């Protein structure tokens, strides 16, 4: 007691040290609960982590698809190519279903021809776009030049063997699609859908290409006129402004 009165700080430190040593260790159940809670937290986070991994995978796949289709979107006749692919995908699906659903040999043969024609149309749409793009690239011309687009398209139409060969297939496809209703009369439900799609595509594709060509010709002619007008005007010369006419009563001349 005398030592405690003489040295109160030392006595306080000794008592706190005794209390620390005397504190009981945490029970094993508390440690087990901590690990159980951590395990439950990890289990709850698993769907979130799986969703993040799936989003990353889908995002990477979308980027790959976008990179693959970028030349088609950026090139000329992009609407024609994509529209042809969508229409021919439906025609090929209808023709394939008609092969399995046909009730006679003639209907099956017609559906097989439908599938072959659908693949041919889809391949040619991409071929035509690549031919125009490569021809402009060889000339060093950008694809947004309307005059050069029309010129290159006409050159390919006249001198490209693939285009000339496809013109024959295109006319034959339209004629066969019209005649195929006789072959499908014995029974091919889905085959009629393929025939109708080929007929509709034949008319709309030809009209679209003609309108596209004439629009590019007109836009190119307008651009050429504007360019000639800009070249004929001297550089730095401002357009002359006409002085407005002054209308009024003339003043009498004053003498000296």
C-alpha positions as CSV (number, residue, x, y, z in Angstrom):
1,X,0.0,0.0,0.0
2,X,2.9,2.3,0.8
3,X,4.5,1.6,-2.5
4,X,1.2,2.3,-4.3
5,X,0.9,5.6,-2.6
6,X,4.5,6.5,-3.4
7,X,4.3,5.4,-7.0
8,X,0.7,5.7,-8.3
9,X,1.6,5.5,-12.0
10,X,3.5,2.2,-11.5
11,X,0.6,0.7,-9.7
12,X,-1.8,1.7,-12.4
13,X,0.4,0.1,-15.1
14,X,0.7,-3.1,-13.0
15,X,-3.0,-3.3,-12.5
16,X,-3.7,-2.8,-16.3
17,X,-1.1,-5.4,-17.2
18,X,-2.8,-7.9,-14.8
19,X,-6.2,-7.2,-16.3
20,X,-4.7,-7.7,-19.8
21,X,-3.2,-11.0,-18.9
22,X,-6.3,-12.1,-17.1
23,X,-8.6,-11.3,-20.2
24,X,-9.9,-14.6,-21.5
25,X,-9.1,-15.6,-25.1
26,X,-12.0,-15.4,-27.7
27,X,-13.9,-18.6,-27.9
28,X,-13.5,-20.8,-30.9
29,X,-17.2,-20.3,-31.9
30,X,-16.6,-16.6,-32.5
31,X,-13.7,-17.3,-34.9
32,X,-15.8,-19.9,-36.6
33,X,-18.7,-17.4,-37.1
34,X,-16.3,-14.9,-38.7
35,X,-15.2,-17.5,-41.3
36,X,-18.8,-18.6,-41.9
37,X,-19.8,-15.0,-42.6
38,X,-16.9,-14.5,-44.9
39,X,-17.8,-17.6,-46.8
40,X,-21.4,-16.5,-47.1
41,X,-20.2,-13.1,-48.4
42,X,-18.1,-14.9,-51.1
43,X,-21.1,-17.0,-52.1
44,X,-23.3,-14.0,-52.4
45,X,-20.6,-12.3,-54.6
46,X,-20.4,-15.2,-57.0
47,X,-23.4,-14.2,-59.2
48,X,-22.0,-10.7,-59.4
49,X,-18.6,-12.0,-60.5
50,X,-20.1,-14.4,-62.9
51,X,-22.2,-11.5,-64.4
52,X,-19.1,-9.4,-64.7
53,X,-17.3,-12.2,-66.5
54,X,-20.3,-12.8,-68.8
55,X,-20.5,-9.1,-69.6
56,X,-16.8,-9.0,-70.4
57,X,-17.2,-12.0,-72.7
58,X,-20.3,-10.6,-74.5
59,X,-18.6,-7.2,-74.8
60,X,-15.5,-8.8,-76.4
61,X,-17.7,-10.8,-78.8
62,X,-19.6,-7.7,-79.7
63,X,-16.4,-5.8,-80.4
64,X,-15.2,-8.7,-82.6
65,X,-18.5,-8.7,-84.6
66,X,-18.3,-4.9,-84.9
67,X,-14.8,-5.1,-86.2
68,X,-15.7,-7.8,-88.7
69,X,-18.8,-5.9,-90.0
70,X,-17.1,-2.4,-90.0
71,X,-15.9,-2.6,-93.6
72,X,-19.4,-3.5,-94.7
73,X,-21.1,-0.6,-92.8
74,X,-18.4,1.9,-93.9
75,X,-18.5,0.8,-97.6
76,X,-20.9,1.7,-100.4
77,X,-24.1,-0.2,-100.8
78,X,-24.1,-1.1,-97.1
79,X,-28.0,-1.1,-97.0
80,X,-28.1,-3.3,-100.1
81,X,-25.7,-5.9,-98.7
82,X,-27.3,-6.1,-95.2
83,X,-30.8,-6.1,-96.7
84,X,-29.8,-8.9,-99.1
85,X,-28.4,-11.0,-96.3
86,X,-31.5,-10.7,-94.1
87,X,-33.8,-11.5,-97.0
88,X,-31.8,-14.4,-98.3
89,X,-31.4,-15.8,-94.8
90,X,-35.2,-16.0,-94.5
91,X,-35.4,-17.5,-98.1
92,X,-32.8,-20.1,-97.3
93,X,-34.5,-21.0,-94.0
94,X,-37.9,-21.3,-95.8
95,X,-36.3,-23.4,-98.6
96,X,-34.6,-25.7,-96.1
97,X,-37.8,-26.3,-94.2
98,X,-39.5,-26.9,-97.5
99,X,-37.0,-29.6,-98.4
100,X,-38.0,-31.5,-95.2
101,X,-41.7,-30.7,-95.6
102,X,-42.1,-31.4,-99.3
103,X,-44.4,-34.1,-100.5
104,X,-43.1,-34.8,-103.9
105,X,-39.7,-34.8,-105.8
106,X,-40.5,-31.7,-107.8
107,X,-41.2,-29.6,-104.7
108,X,-38.0,-30.8,-103.1
109,X,-35.9,-29.9,-106.1
110,X,-37.5,-26.4,-106.2
111,X,-36.6,-25.9,-102.6
112,X,-33.0,-27.0,-103.1
113,X,-32.7,-24.5,-106.0
114,X,-34.2,-21.8,-103.7
115,X,-31.4,-22.4,-101.1
116,X,-28.7,-22.3,-103.8
117,X,-30.1,-19.1,-105.2
118,X,-30.3,-17.5,-101.8
119,X,-26.6,-18.2,-101.1
120,X,-25.7,-16.9,-104.6
121,X,-27.5,-13.6,-104.0
122,X,-25.9,-13.1,-100.6
123,X,-22.4,-13.8,-101.9
124,X,-22.9,-11.5,-104.9
125,X,-24.0,-8.6,-102.7
126,X,-20.8,-8.7,-100.7
127,X,-18.8,-9.3,-103.9
128,X,-20.2,-6.2,-105.6
129,X,-19.4,-4.0,-102.6
130,X,-15.8,-5.3,-102.4
131,X,-15.3,-4.8,-106.1
132,X,-16.4,-1.1,-105.9
133,X,-14.4,-0.5,-102.8
134,X,-11.2,-2.1,-104.2
135,X,-11.6,-0.2,-107.5
136,X,-11.9,3.2,-105.7
137,X,-8.9,2.2,-103.5
138,X,-6.7,1.5,-106.6
139,X,-7.6,5.0,-107.9
140,X,-6.9,6.6,-104.5
141,X,-10.5,8.0,-104.3
142,X,-12.6,8.0,-101.1
143,X,-15.8,6.1,-101.1
144,X,-17.9,9.2,-100.4
145,X,-17.3,10.7,-103.9
146,X,-20.6,10.4,-105.7
147,X,-19.2,10.8,-109.2
148,X,-16.5,8.3,-108.7
149,X,-18.9,5.8,-107.2
150,X,-21.2,6.0,-110.2
151,X,-18.3,5.8,-112.6
152,X,-16.8,2.7,-110.9
153,X,-20.1,1.0,-110.6
154,X,-20.7,1.4,-114.3
155,X,-17.2,0.2,-115.1
156,X,-17.8,-3.0,-113.0
157,X,-21.2,-3.5,-114.6
158,X,-19.7,-3.4,-118.1
159,X,-16.3,-5.2,-117.7
160,X,-16.4,-7.4,-114.6
161,X,-17.0,-11.1,-115.5
162,X,-18.5,-11.9,-112.1
163,X,-21.2,-9.2,-112.5
164,X,-22.0,-10.3,-116.1
165,X,-22.3,-13.9,-114.9
166,X,-24.6,-12.9,-112.0
167,X,-26.9,-10.9,-114.3
168,X,-27.7,-14.2,-116.1
169,X,-28.3,-15.9,-112.7
170,X,-30.4,-13.0,-111.5
171,X,-32.8,-13.1,-114.5
172,X,-33.0,-16.9,-114.3
173,X,-33.7,-16.7,-110.5
174,X,-36.6,-14.4,-111.0
175,X,-38.0,-16.5,-113.8
176,X,-37.6,-19.7,-111.9
177,X,-39.2,-18.3,-108.8
178,X,-42.3,-17.4,-110.9
179,X,-42.3,-20.9,-112.5
180,X,-41.7,-22.7,-109.2
181,X,-45.4,-22.3,-108.2
182,X,-46.2,-25.1,-110.7
183,X,-43.5,-27.3,-109.1
184,X,-44.7,-26.6,-105.6
185,X,-48.3,-27.3,-106.3
186,X,-47.9,-31.0,-105.3
187,X,-47.2,-29.9,-101.7
188,X,-44.5,-27.7,-100.1
189,X,-45.8,-25.2,-97.6
190,X,-42.6,-23.4,-96.7
191,X,-41.4,-23.5,-100.3
192,X,-44.0,-20.9,-101.3
193,X,-42.5,-18.5,-98.8
194,X,-39.0,-18.9,-100.4
195,X,-40.4,-18.3,-103.9
196,X,-42.3,-15.1,-102.8
197,X,-39.1,-13.8,-101.1
198,X,-37.0,-14.4,-104.2
199,X,-39.6,-12.6,-106.4
200,X,-39.9,-9.6,-104.1
201,X,-36.2,-9.4,-103.7
202,X,-35.7,-9.5,-107.5
203,X,-37.9,-6.5,-108.1
204,X,-36.7,-4.4,-105.1
205,X,-33.0,-5.1,-105.6
206,X,-33.1,-4.0,-109.2
207,X,-35.0,-0.8,-108.4
208,X,-32.7,0.0,-105.4
209,X,-29.6,-0.4,-107.5
210,X,-31.0,1.8,-110.3
211,X,-32.1,4.5,-107.9
212,X,-28.7,4.4,-106.1
213,X,-26.8,4.8,-109.4
214,X,-28.9,7.7,-110.7
215,X,-28.8,9.5,-107.3
216,X,-25.0,9.2,-107.3
217,X,-24.8,10.5,-110.9
218,X,-27.0,13.5,-110.0
219,X,-25.1,14.3,-106.8
220,X,-21.8,14.0,-108.7
221,X,-23.0,16.4,-111.4
222,X,-24.1,18.9,-108.9
223,X,-20.7,18.6,-107.0
224,X,-18.8,19.1,-110.3
225,X,-20.8,22.3,-111.1
226,X,-20.1,23.7,-107.7
227,X,-16.4,22.9,-108.0
228,X,-16.2,24.5,-111.4
229,X,-17.9,27.7,-110.1
230,X,-15.4,27.9,-107.2
231,X,-12.4,27.4,-109.6
232,X,-13.7,30.1,-112.0
233,X,-13.8,32.7,-109.3
234,X,-10.5,34.4,-108.5
235,X,-9.1,33.6,-105.1
236,X,-9.7,36.2,-102.5
237,X,-12.2,38.1,-104.7
238,X,-15.4,39.0,-102.9
239,X,-18.6,38.9,-104.9
240,X,-19.6,42.2,-106.2
241,X,-22.6,43.8,-104.6
242,X,-25.0,45.9,-106.6
243,X,-25.5,49.4,-105.3
244,X,-29.1,50.1,-104.5
245,X,-30.8,52.6,-106.8
246,X,-31.7,55.9,-105.1
247,X,-35.1,57.2,-106.1
248,X,-36.0,60.8,-105.3
249,X,-36.5,64.4,-106.6
250,X,-33.3,65.8,-108.2
251,X,-32.0,68.9,-106.6
252,X,-31.7,72.1,-108.8
253,X,-28.2,73.0,-109.9
254,X,-26.9,76.0,-107.9
255,X,-25.0,78.7,-109.8
256,X,-21.7,80.2,-108.8
